[in-house]
């Protein structure tokens, strides 16, 4: 494992801009989501306090890890080595065998890579301040990648990898991370992960939001909290949350039924911005979810960032708002 180093912030800004242009051009007939009608019930997200951008006296650290996995996009998946990054809060002590940590798995978007959340935003400093001010219980944050090579790929390749990541998560990533870091899982068996799901969350931005919905469908028994940000479910088809919302939500409801969980055993904090090009993708899906008995105001929140666009500044605000709902003291 090795420490993260900073890279050029400008590069990611260009990457996100290209992603925005791709989505717009792929469906130029869509109206400006900020002007659309009939959107779902929602709350206004709260700005990150300015003090949270100042480094506190005690800080956490980020380490890089590599773990064995498979390329699940192939019929006979070959062995591969994948990269993830792990935020460890201030005071983390490898020698402390008693202390346990909640865990958030946070997935990047298309054209991004595993380290980008930590390299191109103020997320580490915000997490440090949230811990220092008692906003959240001690929480480890893991930023993996759906990409086998941890690099930007073309859209079709990334779509394929996003669809298959739930297998990597269940079979490889979670067992590796939670056998090396002290979460609430008492062992690395399926039973141990199911029993500790109340201390596990999955969130993602853009393509990572697509991945988050996939975890709800395939790994609900391992995860209680979900934070999809500016992206819909593609389980039925690309942009299916908007273009085929009824069938998409049928799949989400079926996952709930098959889990045998009660309606208070899962919670979704969905978020987007009024000026985000992906606004209608996620809000259309959430509107349909609101019509189903499996999803209520108690387990489904739609948060809106007034003026928010498709960028990591908005992501920081969403995470600041959702994490206390997941792991607040």
Buried (B, 14 or more C-beta within 10 A) or exposed (E): EEEBEEEEEEEBEEBBEEBBEEBEEEEEEBEEBBEEEEBBEBEEBEEBEEEBEEEBEEBBBBBBBEBEBBBBBEEEBEEBEBBBBBBBBBEBEEEEEEEBBBBBBBBBBBBBBBBBBBBBBBBBBBBBBBBBEEBBBBBBBBBBBBBBBBEBBEBEBBBBBBBBBBBBBBEBBBBBBBEBBBBBBEEBEEEBBEBBBBBBBBBBBBBBBBBBBBBBBBBBBBBBBBBBBBBBBBBBEBBBBBBBBEEBBBBBBEBBEEEEBEBEBBBBBBBBBBBBBBBBBBBBBBBBBBEBEBBEEEBBBBBBBEEBBBBBEBBBBBBBBBBBBBBEE
